[in-house]
Amino acid sequence: MAGRPASAISLFTAIGTGLCLAVGLIALIRHWAPGYLVIWCAALAVGVAVNLWAAKGSGGE
């Protein structure tokens, strides 16, 4: 989408989601959570990636 502005909301969402992802990964590594939490961590990783992409803006003008 050409000409779209950068989004601070997306950046803050990516940071918050990234923090939740970090906590989930630590829980998995330390065996504090069940193995199916991997699916939740994968969904959070996708959320971080999408929000970082949205926060970047068009960048190519």
Legacy VTK file of the C-alpha trace (Angstrom):
# vtk DataFile Version 3.0
C-alpha trace
ASCII
DATASET POLYDATA
POINTS 61 float
0.000 0.000 0.000
1.882 3.035 -1.263
1.958 6.188 0.786
0.693 4.748 4.050
2.014 6.526 7.137
3.971 4.860 9.909
1.840 3.746 12.846
2.888 4.329 16.452
-0.026 2.175 17.649
1.328 -0.779 15.661
4.778 -0.241 17.148
3.409 -0.224 20.706
1.320 -3.316 19.917
4.407 -5.078 18.528
6.373 -4.233 21.674
3.597 -5.447 23.983
3.070 -8.618 21.982
6.827 -9.170 21.927
6.944 -8.967 25.724
4.148 -11.541 25.984
6.041 -13.737 23.510
9.217 -13.468 25.596
7.358 -14.535 28.746
5.812 -17.468 26.871
9.151 -18.598 25.496
10.776 -18.399 28.927
7.928 -20.476 30.348
8.434 -23.077 27.621
12.192 -23.208 28.071
11.904 -23.557 31.859
9.113 -26.191 31.491
6.644 -24.044 33.447
3.953 -24.393 30.798
2.461 -27.222 28.737
3.880 -27.954 25.297
0.830 -26.738 23.403
1.808 -23.189 24.397
4.063 -23.398 21.308
0.963 -22.674 19.170
0.259 -19.531 21.208
3.884 -18.405 20.856
3.719 -18.926 17.080
0.576 -16.782 16.895
2.270 -14.076 18.960
5.317 -14.170 16.662
3.048 -13.606 13.649
1.379 -10.728 15.514
4.742 -9.117 16.219
5.806 -9.451 12.577
2.576 -7.966 11.210
2.635 -5.057 13.644
6.282 -4.294 12.913
5.467 -4.301 9.200
2.551 -1.927 9.830
4.677 0.327 12.040
7.269 0.726 9.292
4.982 2.714 6.987
5.519 2.835 3.235
9.249 3.504 3.505
9.760 3.465 -0.252
8.826 6.978 -1.282
LINES 1 62
61 0 1 2 3 4 5 6 7 8 9 10 11 12 13 14 15 16 17 18 19 20 21 22 23 24 25 26 27 28 29 30 31 32 33 34 35 36 37 38 39 40 41 42 43 44 45 46 47 48 49 50 51 52 53 54 55 56 57 58 59 60
